[in-house]
Amino acid sequence: MSFKKIIIFISLTLLHLFSGAQINLQSGGNNGKEALAIQFFEQREYEKANVYLEDLFDKNPTIWYGYYYKSLIAVKDLDKAEKITKKLVKSNKYDLSVLVHLGYIYKLKEEPKKETECYEKALKELNAVQPFINNLAQAFVDAKLYDYAITVYNKGKKATPDYPYFYERADVYKLKGDMVSMVNEYLDAIDFRDSELYMAQNNLQNSLGYDEESAGLKNPILKQELQKRIQSKPDKIVFAEFLIFILKQQKEFDAAFVQSKSIDKRNKEDGRRIYELARICVSNKAWETAQRCYQYLIDKPNCIYAESSSIEVLGVEYELVLEKPQATKEELTIVEQKLQAASDKHKGSFMQTFVVKNLATLKAYYLNKPEEAIALLDEVISNPSIKPVDKADYKILQADIYLVSGAIWDASLLYSQVEKDFKYEAIGHEAKFKNAKLSFYAGDFKWAKTQCDVLKEATTKLIANDALDLSLIITDAIGVDTNEVPLQLFASAELMILQHRYTDAIARMDSVNLLFSNNTLGDDIFFKKAAIYERTNRYADAEKMYKDIIEFYPSELYGDDAQYKLAQLYENKIKDTAKAKEAYEAIITNYPGSIFVTEARKRFRELRGDKINN
């Protein structure tokens, strides 16, 4: 077919579509034959519609054929449907989709030989140009003749190798229910051109669904077919990268590390992909895999990431030892010594700052060496090359250590310095809130509430929310009853939590309920005890505390907090995905105004298997 004829066909097709639009527009208020025909057609009164459609078709068959054909099929007037279709086949030989309609009529008339002849004729006469390919294939799809549609796209692939119809064939295979072939069409697209990876990923996510545990990119067929590709085409790195992407999505970080390491070695890379994976593992608290990633980079000859990995792996070791239910002093000391060695090695350089916070925290909170921690932070704070905001961060940590050591006024002085230097910034608001909390621990509830009421307008949501919570706790506890003793006991228990005196803190909070049965701190006590139980790996006890808040105090201060914490507990600690999804969904349903709704919806969708674009 000449280029001119192709243009004519496309123009006629567009004219047909445009005319259809015009007909629909006319049907709104025109009482002519066109409006009546469409009105009866849309109301499925086909006998009445055919009275008008017959005349309209005779005058303009190209425009009215679709309506008349469907209406005749609906009333089972197959002879007339055959007649008008044959007429259009003769007058519009470029639109081969009409042959599919004719074949369908023969199918209804139970004439299989004629039916097949129509389909085969359409395939034989097909000019493999994209508009014709798409038009005929869609006609076969509409008739649920999926194998014929695939054949049409295959002819197109041979004729135009630069446009191989991978996505179109994948759609047909999906309709056919052949998921393996569908997946392989997308993988063929990636094989054809690496840049198709992102589009193929999106299409696969949508095509494989969302609702089942094994849906979306979790579908086992996808992983299975990907692994076959990796084995048959080991040099095609894009497949391994796709598998790594899926493994990361599913948080199968060990398997992702194995694949990433294989690519790094095979291609003699610089370690970048392993380093990036290590950081993803850290953000997901997959400490063991992060450790393996960093160690690989440390051992890798001439690796540009070796030095930073040797520092960052110490952070992982720090987290690992603190996660242990009862880390021994020996285990804590080993980590301390490693951090101390790194701090000494990089003394005065920016590299030292990566270990100082962990080292100081370890000394102060776990090894009972607050003086050493304070001296270490003094050394870093006095470094003239340190950024002001970093210096403020270390001052806050130092103030925290003063606080737990009982040096309340030294702590308050440092908080005040940071607040003054960064009055309108997030870190300044944090320091102001910590100072208010210090007043709370000291029993100066009026001053603490005054500061919190100011901070309720803070630009940092977390600080504003914490300030509001503390203000409400104070108001609820002493707003009506002037007896401050229950709140004093509770505040002292909170300070004990900071000092890691967990047994004492629980005993102190229990005494509030024992001595003051009418106190208003019930949900506050449950919430703080739940936090202690989580830190000490008593997950069943923590679960009970959160559930008690949700059951007995659903509308109180910590209702949505408890629901969110429960969801996190199920997801990250208990590892019960089903319960985690249910708990996250409860936040969206029961607490639509909560600050946790956005994150809860994100976590719910991710656990369900949706692809999340961050």
C-alpha positions in Angstrom: 0.0 0.0 0.0 1.3 3.4 -0.9 2.0 6.1 1.8 -0.8 8.2 0.3 -3.3 5.4 0.8 -2.2 5.0 4.3 -2.8 8.6 5.0 -6.2 8.4 3.4 -7.1 5.4 5.6 -6.0 7.2 8.8 -7.9 10.3 7.7 -11.0 8.2 7.2 -10.6 6.6 10.6 -10.2 10.0 12.3 -13.2 11.3 10.4 -15.2 8.2 11.6 -14.2 8.9 15.2 -14.9 12.6 14.8 -18.3 11.9 13.2 -19.1 9.6 16.1 -18.4 12.4 18.5 -20.6 14.7 16.5 -23.4 12.2 16.6 -23.2 12.0 20.4 -23.3 15.8 20.6 -26.4 15.9 18.4 -28.2 13.4 20.5 -28.4 15.9 23.4 -31.1 18.0 21.9 -31.7 17.1 18.2 -35.0 15.3 17.6 -33.9 14.0 14.2 -33.3 10.4 13.1 -29.7 10.5 14.4 -30.7 11.4 17.9 -33.5 8.9 18.0 -31.3 6.1 16.7 -28.7 6.7 19.3 -31.2 7.2 22.1 -32.9 3.9 21.4 -29.5 2.2 20.9 -28.2 3.4 24.3 -31.5 2.4 25.9 -31.0 -1.1 24.3 -34.3 -0.8 22.5 -32.6 -2.2 19.4 -35.8 -3.0 17.4 -36.7 0.7 17.5 -33.2 1.8 16.8 -32.9 -0.4 13.7 -35.9 1.4 12.1 -33.7 4.6 11.9 -30.3 2.9 11.6 -31.1 1.1 8.4 -31.7 4.4 6.6 -28.8 6.1 8.2 -26.5 3.3 7.3 -27.6 3.4 3.6 -26.7 7.1 3.5 -23.4 6.9 5.3 -22.2 3.3 6.0 -18.8 4.2 7.3 -20.2 6.3 10.2 -23.2 4.2 11.1 -22.0 0.6 10.5 -20.8 0.1 14.1 -24.1 1.0 15.6 -26.2 -0.9 13.1 -24.0 -4.0 13.2 -24.2 -4.2 17.0 -27.9 -3.5 17.0 -28.6 -6.3 14.5 -26.5 -8.8 16.4 -28.4 -7.8 19.5 -31.8 -8.7 17.9 -30.1 -11.8 16.2 -30.9 -10.6 12.7 -27.7 -12.3 11.4 -28.7 -12.3 7.7 -29.0 -8.6 7.6 -25.8 -8.2 9.7 -24.0 -10.4 7.2 -25.4 -8.3 4.3 -24.3 -4.9 5.7 -20.9 -6.3 6.7 -20.2 -7.7 3.3 -21.2 -4.3 1.8 -18.7 -2.6 4.0 -16.0 -5.1 3.2 -16.3 -4.2 -0.4 -16.5 -0.5 0.1 -13.8 -0.2 2.7 -11.1 -2.8 1.9 -8.5 -1.1 4.0 -10.4 -1.7 7.3 -9.8 -5.4 7.8 -11.5 -5.3 11.2 -14.8 -5.7 9.3 -13.7 -9.1 8.2 -13.4 -10.1 11.9 -17.0 -8.9 12.4 -18.1 -11.0 9.4 -16.3 -14.0 10.9 -18.1 -13.5 14.2 -21.4 -13.5 12.3 -20.5 -16.8 10.8 -19.6 -18.1 14.3 -23.1 -17.2 15.5 -24.5 -18.9 12.4 -22.4 -22.0 13.2 -20.5 -21.9 10.0 -16.9 -22.5 11.2 -15.4 -22.9 7.8 -16.6 -19.5 6.6 -15.6 -18.0 10.0 -12.0 -19.2 9.7 -11.8 -18.0 6.1 -12.7 -14.5 7.2 -10.0 -14.4 9.8 -7.4 -15.9 7.6 -8.3 -13.5 4.8 -7.8 -10.6 7.2 -4.4 -11.9 8.2 -3.4 -12.5 4.5 -4.4 -9.0 3.3 -2.9 -7.2 6.3 -0.5 -4.5 5.4 1.9 -4.5 8.4 1.8 -0.8 9.1 1.2 0.2 12.7 -2.4 1.7 12.4 -3.6 -1.4 10.5 -1.8 -3.7 12.9 -3.4 -2.1 15.9 -6.9 -1.8 14.3 -7.0 -5.5 13.3 -5.5 -6.8 16.5 -8.0 -4.9 18.6 -10.8 -6.3 16.5 -9.6 -9.8 17.3 -9.2 -8.9 21.0 -12.8 -7.5 21.1 -13.9 -10.9 19.7 -11.8 -12.7 22.3 -9.8 -14.3 19.5 -6.5 -13.8 21.3 -4.3 -16.1 19.3 -5.3 -14.3 16.1 -4.4 -11.0 17.8 -1.0 -12.4 18.7 -0.5 -13.5 15.1 -1.3 -9.9 14.0 1.3 -8.4 16.3 3.8 -11.1 15.2 3.4 -9.9 11.6 4.0 -6.4 12.8 7.1 -7.4 14.7 8.6 -9.0 11.5 7.7 -5.9 9.4 8.9 -3.3 11.9 11.7 -4.8 14.0 12.3 -1.4 15.6 8.8 -1.6 17.1 8.3 -5.2 18.2 4.9 -4.8 20.0 6.1 -6.3 23.3 3.6 -4.4 25.4 0.7 -5.1 23.1 1.4 -8.8 23.1 1.8 -8.8 26.9 -1.7 -7.2 27.2 -3.2 -10.0 25.0 -1.5 -12.7 27.0 -2.9 -11.2 30.2 -6.4 -11.3 28.7 -5.7 -14.9 27.7 -4.6 -15.8 31.2 -1.1 -16.9 30.1 0.9 -15.1 32.8 4.2 -16.8 31.9 4.1 -15.5 28.3 3.0 -12.1 29.5 5.9 -11.8 31.9 8.3 -12.9 29.1 7.0 -10.3 26.8 8.0 -7.6 29.3 11.4 -9.3 29.8 11.8 -9.4 26.0 11.2 -5.7 26.0 14.0 -5.2 28.5 16.2 -7.6 26.5 15.5 -5.6 23.4 16.5 -2.3 25.0 17.8 -1.7 28.5 16.0 1.6 28.7 12.7 -0.2 28.7 13.4 -1.4 32.3 11.4 1.3 34.1 8.3 1.0 31.8 8.4 -2.8 32.0 8.6 -2.6 35.8 5.5 -0.3 35.9 3.6 -2.5 33.5 4.4 -5.6 35.4 3.4 -4.1 38.7 0.0 -3.2 37.3 -0.5 -6.4 35.3 0.4 -8.7 38.1 -2.1 -7.0 40.5 -2.1 -5.8 44.1 -4.4 -7.8 46.3 -2.7 -11.2 46.9 0.3 -11.9 49.0 2.2 -13.0 45.8 0.9 -10.2 43.6 2.8 -7.4 41.8 6.5 -7.7 41.8 6.2 -10.4 44.4 4.7 -12.8 41.9 6.8 -16.0 41.9 6.4 -16.3 38.1 8.3 -13.1 37.6 11.2 -14.1 39.9 11.3 -17.6 38.3 11.5 -16.2 34.7 14.0 -13.6 35.7 16.3 -16.2 37.1 16.0 -18.2 33.9 17.1 -15.1 31.9 20.0 -14.5 34.3 21.2 -18.0 33.8 20.8 -18.0 30.0 22.2 -14.5 29.5 24.7 -13.9 32.3 26.2 -10.9 30.5 22.8 -9.1 30.3 23.3 -7.2 33.5 19.9 -5.5 33.3 18.1 -8.7 34.3 20.2 -9.1 37.4 19.6 -5.5 38.2 15.9 -6.0 37.8 16.0 -9.0 40.2 18.0 -7.0 42.7 15.3 -4.3 42.5 12.6 -6.9 43.3 14.6 -8.4 46.1 15.1 -4.9 47.6 11.3 -4.3 47.3 10.7 -7.5 49.2 13.4 -6.7 51.7 15.3 -9.9 50.8 18.5 -8.1 51.4 20.8 -11.2 51.7 19.7 -12.4 48.2 20.2 -8.8 46.9 23.7 -8.8 48.3 24.6 -12.1 46.6 23.3 -10.8 43.2 25.0 -7.4 43.7 28.3 -9.0 44.6 28.2 -11.2 41.6 27.7 -8.2 39.3 30.4 -6.2 41.1 33.0 -9.1 40.6 32.0 -10.0 37.1 32.2 -6.4 35.8 35.1 -5.4 38.1 33.1 -2.5 39.4 34.2 0.0 42.1 31.8 -1.3 44.7 29.3 1.5 44.4 26.2 -0.8 44.1 27.3 -2.7 47.2 27.8 0.6 49.1 24.3 1.8 48.1 22.8 -1.5 49.1 24.6 -1.3 52.5 22.9 2.1 53.2 19.5 0.7 52.1 20.0 -2.1 54.6 20.9 0.3 57.3 17.8 2.4 56.7 15.8 -0.8 56.9 17.7 -2.0 60.0 18.9 -5.1 58.2 22.1 -4.9 60.2 23.6 -8.3 59.4 23.4 -7.8 55.6 24.7 -4.3 56.0 27.6 -5.7 57.9 28.3 -8.2 55.1 28.2 -5.4 52.5 30.6 -3.1 54.4 33.0 -6.0 55.1 33.0 -6.9 51.4 34.0 -3.3 50.6 36.7 -3.2 53.3 38.2 -6.4 52.0 38.0 -5.4 48.3 41.4 -4.3 47.0 41.8 -0.6 46.3 38.2 0.1 46.9 37.3 3.8 47.1 34.5 2.9 49.6 36.7 1.0 52.0 37.6 3.8 54.4 34.0 5.1 54.8 32.8 1.5 55.1 35.3 0.8 57.9 33.6 3.7 59.8 30.0 2.9 58.9 30.3 -0.8 59.8 31.0 0.3 63.3 27.6 2.0 63.4 26.1 -1.3 62.4 28.0 -3.2 65.1 26.8 -0.6 67.6 23.2 -1.1 66.5 23.6 -4.9 66.6 24.9 -5.0 70.2 22.2 -2.6 71.4 19.5 -4.7 69.9 20.5 -7.7 72.0 18.0 -8.3 74.9 20.8 -8.4 77.4 24.1 -7.3 75.9 27.0 -8.2 78.2 29.5 -5.7 79.4 32.2 -7.5 77.4 30.2 -7.2 74.2 29.6 -3.5 74.8 33.3 -2.9 75.6 34.4 -4.5 72.4 32.3 -2.1 70.4 33.4 0.8 72.5 37.1 -0.1 71.9 36.5 -0.2 68.1 34.7 3.1 68.1 37.4 4.6 70.3 40.1 3.4 68.0 38.3 5.0 65.0 37.8 8.2 66.9 41.5 8.4 67.8 42.5 7.5 64.2 40.4 10.3 62.7 40.8 12.8 65.5 40.1 16.4 64.3 38.8 15.3 60.9 35.2 15.1 59.7 35.5 11.3 59.8 35.6 11.4 63.6 32.1 12.9 63.7 30.6 9.7 62.3 31.6 7.7 65.4 31.5 10.3 68.2 27.7 10.2 68.9 27.6 6.4 69.1 30.7 6.3 71.2 29.5 9.0 73.6 26.0 7.3 73.9 27.6 3.9 74.6 29.9 5.3 77.3 27.2 7.4 79.0 24.1 5.2 78.8 25.5 1.6 78.7 29.0 1.6 80.3 28.4 4.2 83.1 31.1 6.5 81.9 29.3 9.8 81.6 32.4 11.8 82.4 34.3 10.3 79.5 31.4 10.9 77.1 31.2 14.5 78.1 34.9 15.0 77.7 34.8 13.4 74.2 31.9 15.7 73.2 33.8 18.7 74.6 36.7 17.8 72.3 34.6 17.6 69.2 32.5 20.8 70.1 35.8 22.8 70.5 36.9 21.8 67.0 36.8 25.2 65.0 36.2 23.4 61.7 32.9 21.8 62.8 29.7 23.2 61.3 27.5 25.3 63.8 24.5 23.0 63.3 26.7 19.9 64.0 28.1 21.6 67.1 24.5 22.2 68.3 23.7 18.6 67.7 26.6 17.5 69.9 25.6 20.0 72.5 22.1 18.5 72.8 23.6 15.1 73.2 26.0 16.4 75.9 23.0 18.1 77.6 21.1 14.8 77.5 24.0 13.1 79.3 24.2 15.8 81.9 20.5 15.4 82.5 20.7 11.6 83.1 23.7 12.2 85.3 21.7 14.5 87.5 23.5 17.8 86.4 20.2 19.4 85.5 21.4 23.0 85.4 24.4 22.2 83.1 21.9 20.4 80.8 19.6 23.4 80.9 22.4 25.8 80.0 23.4 23.8 76.9 19.8 23.5 75.8 19.4 27.2 76.2 22.5 27.9 74.1 21.3 25.9 71.2 17.8 27.4 71.5 19.3 30.9 71.4 21.6 30.2 68.5 18.9 28.5 66.4 15.8 30.2 67.6 13.8 29.8 64.4 15.2 26.4 63.2 14.2 22.8 63.9 17.2 22.1 66.1 16.4 25.2 68.2 12.9 24.0 68.7 14.2 20.6 69.7 16.4 22.2 72.3 13.5 24.3 73.6 11.3 21.3 74.0 14.1 19.3 75.8 14.4 22.3 78.2 10.7 22.2 78.8 10.9 18.4 79.4 13.7 19.0 81.9 11.4 21.4 83.8 8.7 18.6 83.7 11.2 16.1 85.2 12.0 18.7 87.9 8.4 19.1 88.8 8.0 22.7 87.4 4.9 21.8 85.5 3.6 25.4 85.0 6.8 26.5 83.3 7.0 23.3 81.2 3.4 23.8 80.0 4.1 27.4 79.1 7.0 26.4 76.9 5.1 23.6 75.3 2.2 25.9 74.5 4.7 28.1 72.6 6.1 25.1 70.8 2.7 23.9 69.6 3.2 26.4 66.7 6.6 25.0 65.8 7.3 24.4 62.2 8.6 20.9 62.9 5.6 18.6 63.1 7.2 16.1 65.4 8.2 18.8 68.0 4.9 20.5 67.7 3.1 17.2 68.3 5.3 16.3 71.3 4.8 19.7 72.8 1.1 19.4 72.4 1.1 15.9 74.0 3.1 17.1 77.0 0.9 20.1 77.5 -2.2 17.9 77.4 -0.6 15.5 79.9 0.0 18.3 82.4 -3.4 19.8 81.8 -5.3 16.5 82.2 -3.3 15.5 85.3 -3.6 18.7 87.3 -6.1 20.8 85.5 -9.0 19.9 87.8 -7.3 18.1 90.7 -4.5 20.3 92.1 -2.8 17.3 93.5 0.5 17.2 91.6 1.9 14.0 93.3 0.7 11.5 90.7 2.3 13.6 87.9 5.5 14.1 89.9 5.8 10.3 90.2 5.1 9.9 86.5 7.7 12.5 85.6 10.3 10.9 87.8 9.6 7.6 86.1 10.1 9.2 82.7 13.6 10.4 83.8 14.4 6.9 85.0 13.6 5.7 81.5 16.1 8.1 80.1 18.6 6.7 82.6 17.8 3.1 81.4 16.5 2.3 84.9 13.6 0.4 83.4 12.7 -1.8 86.4 12.6 1.3 88.7 10.6 3.2 86.1 7.9 0.5 85.8 7.7 0.2 89.6 7.3 4.0 89.9 4.5 4.1 87.3 2.7 1.2 88.9 2.8 3.0 92.2 0.8 5.9 90.6 -2.1 3.5 89.9 -1.7 1.8 93.2 -1.7 5.0 95.3 -4.0 7.2 93.2 -6.7 5.1 91.6 -8.5 8.1 90.1 -5.5 9.5 88.3 -5.8 10.5 84.6 -2.4 9.0 83.5 -3.6 5.5 82.6 -2.9 5.7 78.9 0.3 7.6 79.5 1.5 4.9 81.8 0.6 2.1 79.3 2.3 3.9 76.5 5.6 4.4 78.5 5.6 0.8 79.7 5.1 -0.4 76.1 8.1 1.6 75.1 10.2 -0.1 77.8 8.9 -3.5 76.9 9.9 -2.9 73.2 13.4 -1.8 74.2 13.9 -4.9 76.4 12.5 -7.2 73.7 9.4 -8.1 75.7 7.2 -7.8 72.6 4.2 -9.7 73.9 4.0 -7.3 76.9 4.4 -4.3 74.6 1.6 -5.6 72.3 -0.7 -5.9 75.3 0.0 -2.4 76.4 -0.8 -1.0 73.0 -3.9 -3.0 72.7 -5.0 -1.9 76.2 -4.7 1.8 75.1 -6.7 1.1 71.9 -9.4 -0.8 73.8 -9.7 1.4 76.9 -8.5 4.8 75.7 -9.2 4.9 71.9 -10.0 8.6 71.9 -7.4 9.8 74.3 -4.0 11.3 73.6 -2.2 8.1 72.7 -5.0 6.3 70.7 -3.5 6.8 67.3 0.1 6.6 68.6 -0.6 3.2 70.1 -2.2 1.9 66.9 0.8 3.1 64.8 3.3 1.6 67.3 1.4 -1.7 67.3 1.6 -1.8 63.5 5.3 -1.1 63.6 5.8 -3.8 66.3 4.0 -6.4 64.1 6.0 -5.4 61.0 9.5 -4.9 62.4 9.7 -7.0 65.6 7.1 -9.7 65.6 7.3 -10.1 61.8 3.6 -10.7 61.3 2.8 -9.0 57.9 -0.9 -9.8 58.1 -1.4 -8.2 61.5 0.8 -5.3 60.5 -1.4 -4.6 57.5 -4.5 -4.8 59.6 -3.0 -2.4 62.2 -1.9 0.1 59.6 -5.3 0.0 57.9 -7.0 0.6 61.3 -5.1 3.9 61.5 -6.5 5.0 58.1 -10.0 3.9 59.1 -10.2 4.8 62.7 -7.9 7.8 62.9 -8.3 9.7 59.6 -7.0 13.0 61.2 -3.8 11.4 62.6 -0.4 12.6 61.6 0.4 8.9 61.0 -2.1 8.4 58.2 0.2 9.2 55.4 3.0 6.9 56.6 0.4 4.2 57.5 -1.1 4.3 54.0 2.4 4.0 52.5 3.4 1.1 54.8 0.1 -0.7 54.1 0.5 -0.4 50.4 4.1 -1.5 50.5 3.2 -4.6 52.6 0.4 -5.3 50.2 2.9 -5.4 47.4 2.3 -2.1 45.6 5.2 -0.4 44.0 6.1 2.9 45.9 7.9 5.7 44.2 9.8 7.6 46.8 
